[in-house]
Amino acid sequence: MLLTGIGKMEMADAADPVIAADTDVLIRITTVGVCGSDVHYYNTGKIGSQVVEFPFAVGHECAGIVEQVGAAVSDLQPGDRIAIDPAVSCYSCDQCLAGRHHTCRKLKFLGCPGQMVGCLSEYIVMPRKSCFKIKDSMTLDQAALSEPLAIGVYAVKQSISMDGAKIGILGSGPIGLSVMLSAKAQGAAAIYMTDRIDSRVDIAKKAGVDFSANPDTTDIVTEISGLEADQLDAVFECCGQQEALDQAVELLKPGGKLVLVGIPTVDRVSFTIDKIRRKELCIQNIRRQVDCVQPTLDMIDNCMADVDFMVTHRFDFGDTAEAFDLVAGYKDGVIKAVIDF
């Protein structure tokens, strides 16, 4: 399924992918989640400096079934169900050797322009290191959702100890909810969430957070500060909006941590330097995740994170464009649209 222009998508035939390296795995895709970053490409044709050359296949949240393995792969076999890490690192550059293979100098990522064709295809080939066998008790939906949840797990890991922490999450889409699930599993004492879509505010409430409100109708800084006189230990910005960044700075206590998870659609954002300096705030950027796929799968398998509620809509592969239109327009209370092959 190819992006052929802004807001345009067409199905096309392509040659079957083949195993080229002994460590390759040929995968039959069963499930793909539509991610907000996919929709950036659909709506604007780019994310920052990453610009699509049409036609191009996006998609990176996926699960599937092993069809064939390379000669050096001994621990996977045809028929195994797998979750897929969409990142492919070289494991030899300075970043990889420092344990930062998510910022690999030669990183390739599914559905990223100039790197790898996406997973909106019946078959793909990935290296063995990107394939994670799942247990029989895990659904393929859960395996696909492990990709955004792993970002939440990593974001929480990069922030502060959640044991007794009081946190804010600004943006209650799939990534914000993934941060929430991880924070709850790690022992956060209080979680305050916001979103400009009322249906997402309601979903956050049903998920058991301590506070959820729409910043368009509620003064969230006044409300949350009234409930937490000492303010918040950490705030996770998960919507990529300047207003949310400003609210986060107001909500954080001195010495607090602002964690930037959302992807802005603009090239620049700003901070009131007087406030972040006087509070001595720490700002942490999040770039996808590193070494969190298996811990995330374990979290789902051990019932520490129930991700099933995030799947609100399903589409057949042939109706992928309809799924993208739904997510792009935030229609019908959508949280996560899933493509079934």
Residue, then its C-alpha position, 0 to 999 in steps of 0.5 A: m500500500l503506497l503513499t502516492g501524494i499528500g492524502k493519497m494512497e494506492m495498492a500496487d503489486a511488488a516483487d516478493p521480498v527475499i532473504a538476502a543474508d543468513t540472519d534474515v527472516l521472511i515475515r508474513i504480516t498479519t497486523v499493522g497499527v496506524c501511528g501518528s508519525d505515519v499520518h504525518y507523512y500522509n498529511t504533509g509528506k514529511i517529518g522534519s528533514q525526512v521527506v517522502e519521495f512518492p510513491f512510498a510505503v509507510g508503516h512500522e507498528c506490526a506483527g506477523i508470522v515467520e515464513q522462512v529463515g536464513a541459514a544462521v537463524s536457529d531459534l525461529q522457525p516457520g509458523d512462529r508468531i512474532a512482534i517486530d522492532p522496526a529499527v535496524s542498527c549496525y551494532s558497530c558504530d560509536q552509538c551502537l557500541a555505547g549502547r545507543h543503537h536507537t541513534c545508530r549512525k547507520l540506522k534504518f527504520l521501517g517506513c522512514p524515507g531514505q531508510m526502509v520501505g514500511c510494513l504496509s505490505e503482505y511480506i517483509v524481510m527483517p534481521r533476526k535481531s528485530c524479531f521477537k517470538i511471542k507466547d501462545s497467550m499473546t494476541l497479534d494485536q498485543a504484539a503490534l501494540s508492543e511497539p508504541l508501548a515500548i516507547g512509553v516504557y523507554a520514556v518512563k525509564q529515561s525520566i525519574s523513578m516512578d516509585g511514589a512519583k506524581i506525574g503529568i501526561l499531556g496528550s492522551g493518544p496511543i503514546g500518552l496512554s503507553v506512558m501512562l500504562s508504563a508509569k502505573a506499572q512502575g509505581a507512579a503515585a498519581i497520574y494527571m492526563t490531558d487531551r483536547i479530544d473529549s473521548r480521549v479524556d474519557i478513555a484516560k479516566k476509564a483507564g484509572v488515572d487520577f485526573s483527566a481534563n480537556p485544556d480547552t475547557t479547563d484551566i489545567v495548570t490551576e486545577i492540577s496545582g490546586l490538587e498538588a501544592d508541590q506540583l509534579d515530579a515529571v511531565f511527559e509532553c506527548c502531543g507535540q504542541q507548544e501550548a502543552l510545553d508551556q503548561a508543562v513548565e508551569l506544572l513542574k516543581p523545581g528540579g522537575k523533569l520535562v520529557l519530550v515524547g510527542i513529535p511537533t509538526v513545526d520546526r521550532v518550539s520555545f521555552t520561557i527561559d526565566k522559568i525553566r532556569r529558575k526552576e532548574l528544570c531538566i529537559q529529556n528528549i525521547r527518540r523511540q526506544v532502546d532495549c525495551v521490546q522484550p521487557t514490554l512484551d513481558m509486561i503485557d504477558n504478565c498482565m502489568a499493562d492491558v493494551d487491548f482497550m487502545v484498539t478502537h477501529r479495525f480495517d481490512f488491508g484494502d481499506t488502509a486509506e480509510a483508516f488513515d483518514l480516520v486517524a488523520g481527522y481524529k474521527d469517531g473517538v479513534i485511539k488506535a486503528v489496526i489494519d488486518f491482513 
